[in-house]
Amino acid sequence: MGNTLSILHRFTGIALALGLPALACFVMALANGADSYQQAQRLFVSPFGILCLIAWSFAFFYHLLNGIRHLFWDIGLGFERRARTLSGWTVVGGSLALTLGLWTWLWLSDRL
């Protein structure tokens, strides 16, 4: 499991880096006025755009929680086999829960 989580951490880092140009384009669209913003908005609320945003939000939460896990390791906590396994599953479950919670809130609050 340790190797899988390590690889997933790297993949989520790459996904976040690839999402940065999309974020930059969105911010530039905001700065360029209403027409530009509406074009970007149409792209981001398309099925493909929403799928990418969900994937990027999972990547963000996973990378964040796994980074916190590594901070505990840096101070010498959580190296035991049982603790590593539990914290790994906690990171995966927490990332899924946070992603689901965020998108449920966005959907129910009609922010999409």
Secondary structure, DSSP 8 states (H G I E B T S, - for coil): -HHHHHHHHHHHHHHHHHHHHHHHHHHHHHHT-HHHHHHHHHHHTSHHHHHHHHHHHHHHHHHHHHHHHHHHHHTT-S-SHHHHHHHHHHHHHHHHHHHHHHHHHHHHTT--
